[in-house]
Amino acid sequence: MALAQELYDTAASRLDSFVAQWLQPTRKWKEEVLEVVRTVEQFLRQEFFCWEQGLDQEVRVLKVVKVGSFANGTVIRGTAHVELVVFLSCFRSFQEEAKHHQAVLRLLRKKACCCQDLLALGLSDLSVAQGVPDTLIFTIETRETAEPIDVTIVPAYRALGPSVPNSEIPPEVYVSLIKACGYPGNFSPSFSELQRNFVKHRPTKLKSLLRLVNYWYLQAHHPGPSRSHTQCGRRVQMGHNGSEGLPVPETELLL
């Protein structure tokens, strides 16, 4: 991938070319990642989760949604991360989601450990990551190139119902959200389809701009744990969570 200074030295008239040459992923790469995603989605949809401590019912998967930059068409080359939001039957309100979230993550982790399809793809680094909200994370590999793909699974309440409305969201959804009194960002995955669709159907020019901003952020403000960057004096609010400066899931980001 191009170095950061190459972007800074690129004239505005050549930014489209820069995106196409350095940032836009290849068709083959996207197809390989999609195959990995289909394997994970199949695991989620085919599993019926039995009773677990903290749950008093069977858990069914209502819907699996691809979110984040890979889903909305703004992913940049070399960013091997996919985020999935899984809507579950045991969440009938925001309050129930908060109550059962940890029990569901334990269930998902236990089932993933035994999934032969995931194990065949080199399942590794399976853990529950603390965040807003907590998520299940693991790494699996593409079949042809064995490229590692980081996967994040976020259990969520299906607040918008069976389909995302094209019109305004019913006011009662916001009322119930306010009454839930959750920590800011805890319930953002419930609205991830709206975030995804907001970007997904925008013109290519805007998506190219988002790729450039995302690339700049990764280079200038998130260079990795081994080194810091001179421009990184304070955390970037759009990419970090709370006062600790921890990375947040893409369900909380426009990009």
Secondary structure as UniProt FT lines:
FT   HELIX           4..8
FT   HELIX           12..14
FT   HELIX           15..18
FT   HELIX           19..23
FT   HELIX           27..46
FT   TURN            53..54
FT   STRAND          61..67
FT   HELIX           68..72
FT   TURN            77..78
FT   STRAND          81..88
FT   TURN            89..90
FT   HELIX           94..114
FT   HELIX           116..120
FT   TURN            121..122
FT   STRAND          124..129
FT   STRAND          135..141
FT   TURN            143..145
FT   STRAND          148..156
FT   TURN            159..160
FT   HELIX           171..180
FT   TURN            184..187
FT   HELIX           188..191
FT   HELIX           192..200
FT   HELIX           204..220
FT   TURN            225..226
FT   TURN            230..231
FT   TURN            237..239
FT   STRAND          240..241
FT   TURN            242..245
FT   STRAND          246..247
FT   HELIX           250..252
//
